[in-house]
Amino acid sequence: MESRFRPGDIVQHFKRELLTEEERAGNMYLYEIVGVALHSETREEMMVYKPLYGEGGMYVRPLGMFLSEVDHDKYPEIRQQYRFEKI
């Protein structure tokens, strides 16, 4: 699967839409893309990304999940189409 993101891209999680202006000012739900990695055992592609808020760190999520669409049945108020979108 090919990713639509490149290392260094800044993306937002769809839940950012639910934040107050004050929370948005703190970069909540904003992330920097590190890149795509392969799980050493399963060879599954994983997105590596780091938050631009809080204590930092680095996270990994299966690429298919990272690129998935928002469940608009569960979150009908969300306008964003995908779980993560480039800003």
KAGI-V801942 format. One record per run of one state. SS is the DSSP state (helix for helix, strand for strand, loop for the rest). FROM is the first residue (numbers start at 1). TO is the last residue. If there is no record, write none. Layout:
BEGIN
ss:from:to
SS:FROM:TO
SS:FROM:TO
END
This chain:
BEGIN
ss:from:to
loop:1:9
strand:10:13
helix:14:18
loop:19:20
helix:21:25
loop:26:29
strand:30:38
loop:39:44
strand:45:51
loop:52:58
strand:59:62
helix:63:66
loop:67:68
strand:69:69
loop:70:81
strand:82:82
loop:83:83
strand:84:86
loop:87:87
END
